[in-house]
Amino acid sequence: MRISPRISFTENIILQCGNEAFETKGIDLSLQGVKVENNYPEHCKGEVKVSFELGNQPVTLRGQLYRNEKKDMVIVFKESPEKIAETVGKYITNKIYESGHCPFCEYPIEKTDRYCPKCGMYLDFSSSNVIKVINDFKLGKIIEQLTEKEKESIVETEISSNMEMIGTNEKMKEVFYLIRKYAATDYPVLIIGETGTGKELTARAIHQKSSRANKRFVVVNCASIPSELLEAELFGYEKGAFTGADRRKPGKIEFADGGTLFLDEIGDMPYNLQAKLLRFLQEYTFERLGGTETLTANVRIIAATNVNLKKAIEEGKFREDLYYRLSVLTINLPPLRERGEDVVIMAKYFVDRYSKEIGKNIKGLTKDAIDLIRTYSWPGNVRELINVIRKAVVLTDKEYIDAEDLDIKIDSADMENISNILDIRKHTERLEKKLLKEAFIRTRGNITKMAKLLGISRPKVYKLLEKHNVGEIHLK
């Protein structure tokens, strides 16, 4: 998968290897390095310096010289993202816009497009932040572990250094499309999704792709702050506004001036405070608590909720006028159980990430573990997946994490789903025992209920209980 462009580059290059210098010619150029003609001595290896002209500007960069299996010579740049952005990145960006076409899909582009309108890939590589994202993009290592089907599905994956926002199915592609579109405006955005689906990550992505990216992104969780303090937290307060207010304190709205304010769990905002927020959304003016001075702030509001706001409106808990003001632009985040193979791809990534963090050499997941991950409903979504994988990485002493290492509490719906989809007889004895133990605990040893839950006969339940020495057999 190519996530940065290559362009034709036929300039002369001076290659400095130790105390020697050779002249060669470039073949093509990318953010990672330059391919050159193989016309210099074999003993020239390792670290080198390359000098060439980029748009009539002389540039010298440090690099590493490699000869691949086809005997092509490639110099991989060993410079900071900042230096790559201001030299190679700026040059490639200019060439892309001069061509008038996306280098990835050939779709026509304008000079104002930061991303391709069709494939969504980056077009502007003159920012060090973009270079860092590409450098941190670790999907290459993950792809090596994937099946051919998974490799095919990941070709259009969203470019993100944060794998919690990976998306290979149509629902997530729609989310990424809306993020790019909404980032170009200053209208409020309402993000709707279950707990753990990545609402704050989505809000940050909108902010980072917007013209406010170099300003503050401020988060306020409306559910975690007592209702009597939330107004002061948002709008600030004057000295003497209440007991303990011994000085003036600006609120989060003032702090976010010029940037983005993310209001998480907006459905938990007190009803009387909703009117003050609505006024700010309409006029961008407000007063601090206990104050009389009218203040203004240039803040974009992004709100998120995991509750049904329309139902809250019917119950008189949420203002209808505020809802329509907030939901000018809406993003519905799908739960992890509706995101297809994303859960497996992320699980493999998190195993690699957390095992490296603690110095372990865990190679991946067994088939049984992958099957369990794929069929579990993940009520806690991505957050739950991260916690399960992190715990398994810490506790296991094996090279591969298997099903019994995953601390997954299977309920009756998941148990039935697993027995129907996976067929317990085709799986290893460890997974068989884990499912049996879960069923025994759930039904308190009721054989009839266990048989129904596992999708097998009563005699089979007896055989499995005896085989695995699980609990006591209750004849009911």
LINLIN-V865462 format. One line per field, one symbol per residue. phi: phi as a letter, one per 40 degrees, with the letter a starting at -180 (. if undefined). psi: psi as a letter, one per 40 degrees, with the letter a starting at -180 (. if undefined). burial: # if it has 9 or more other ideal C-beta (glycine too) atoms within 8 Angstrom, else .. Layout:
phi = ???
psi = ???
burial = ???
//
This chain:
phi = .cbbcbbcabccbcbbbgcbbbbbbcbabbccibcbccbadcccagcabbbabbggbcbbbcabcbbcccgcbbbccbbcdcccccbcccccdccccccgbcccbgcdbbccccbccccgccbbbcbcccccdccccbcdccddccccccccccdbcdcacbccbcabbcccccccccdcccccbbccbbbbacdgchccccccccccccccdcbcbbbbccccbddcbcccccbgacdgcacgccacbcccccccdgbbbbbcfccccddcccccccccccbfbabccgbbccbbacbcbbbaabbccccccccgbaccccdccccdbbbbcccccbbfcdcccccccccccccccbgcbccibccccccccccccfccfcccdcccccccccccbccbcbdccccbccccccccccccccgdccbccccdcccccccccccfgcccccccccgbccdccdcccccbfbfbcbcb
psi = hheiihihhfiihhhhhbeihihahidiiiddahhiigfiidehiahihhhihhfehhhhiiihhihadefihhhhhfiidddddecddddddddddddeihedeeihiieehdihddeeiidhfehddddddddeheddddddeiiddddddedfihhheheeeiheiddddddddddddddeieiihhhhiiheefddddddddddeieedeaihhhhhedehideedddddeiiihedihegeihhiaddddeheahhhgifdeehiddddddddddddefiiiiheiehhiihghhhhiiieihddddddefehhdddddddfdhihhhiideefbeddddddddddddddddefigheaiiddddddddeiegdeaddddddddddddddieidhhadeehghhhadddddddddddhdeeiiddddddddddddddefehdddddddefiiddddddddddefhaihhg.
burial = ...##.#.#...#####....#.########.####.......#...#####.#....#.#.###.......#####...#.###############....#.#..#.#...#.##..#####.##########..###..##..#...##.##..####..#######.###.######.##....#######.###############.##.#.##.#.#..#....#########..##..#.....#######.#########.#.#.#########..#.######...#.#.########..#..##....##..##.#######.####..#.###############......#.###.#########.#.##############..#...####.##...#...######..#.#..#..###########.##.###.###.##.#...###.##..#.#..#...
//
